[in-house]
Amino acid sequence: MTAPLSTPAPRLTRTVTSGGARIYTLTVRAFEGLSVNVFVVVRGSPAQPDYVALVDTGSGLSISTEGLTGLAAIRDTWGEACSWRTLDRIVVTHAHPDHAGGLPFVRTLTDAPVAAHVRGVPVLQDPEGYRDSMRPRLEAYRTWLGVPADSPYGVRLGNRTRNLMLPSGVPVHTALEDGDVLDGIFQVVYTPGHEGSQICLQLDDMLLSADHLLPRNSPPLLPAWVHPGGGLQAYLESLDRTEALTGVRLALGGHDEPMPDWRGRIQALRERYAEKLQAVVNAADTPSSVLELTERVSRMNTRQALLLLDQTGALAEFLAAEGQVQETRGEAGEALFQRT
């Protein structure tokens, strides 16, 4: 008899802010092949903290929720008297499954109030209603991309219309907006682009940058017309807003390692997007669908195919708004882009 695979122990690291707050980064498995950073922020005496917050929750899968036992490791390893019972706040940086999917599970462990950006509140409180409201837009999106409904990509795009961002709704007690100071501790920086409710949190000289700023990858983007608050224009403007922050020594992203040179990372992302935009312009020598452009500028692979289509769609949308390509419609209703 083969023993079931066990969930590996989550990786736990500690960072201390200039004001003495401790930020514990708990890296858990969100899905197979994807890890996510969950943060526990503690202020005050370790023996009797003044404030304890959980920033993001991981996914709703057991491989992720089991990793939240790392909260006990914070107590056992560093002597912090924090527990689910003493948690003061839960913050959701954006309403995506790998960051908010574990929220219903966490709600069974603590009554701590939830905070999220105002645009994310409907998603978190009524995920089924949000899914249903997005279905017509997502169905139109498949046509816009130029993907046949009965193709493998078309089937996978159709599956998106049935997906939930989290298993069930959870009340949000505090709706956040740009510039808010949550609990007198976190400076809220609204950074749409990757997701319409995306926020970063500045605490002393640390920035919790969620999926807005990542050390290894550019965050997935959708065209703004598909996902309000998304798109490349919003993302680039959010990079500008982030770069203007003062007093930040280190950025901690929602995935992977810390970013001491976070401004250098912003510049690298700008340069990378400039390269991607030029590649799409070069590929659009004749009227071409997003699917055709994606096949020309990217190495299509099964696992990342939809994300690559999304990215090319966001790039083409941006270029059309800038007047560098012209958007028309094909016979099947697909968007066709040609450089001007």
Secondary structure, DSSP 8 states (H G I E B T S, - for coil): ----------EEEEEE-TTS-EEEEEEEEEETTEEEEEEEEEEE-SSSEEEEEEE----SSHHHHGGGGHHHHHHHHH-----TTT--EEE-SS--HHHHTTHHHHHTT----EEEEGGGHHHHH-HHHHHHHHHHHHHHHHHHHT--TTSHHHHHHHHHTT--SSSS----SEEE-TT-EETTTEEEEE--BSSTT-EEEEETTEEEEETTS-SSS------TTTSTTBSHHHHHHHHHHHHT--S--EEEESSSS-BTTHHHHHHHHHHHHHHHHHHHHHH-SS-B-HHHHHHHHS---TTTHHHHHHHHHHHHHHHHHHTSEEEEE-TTS-EEEEE-
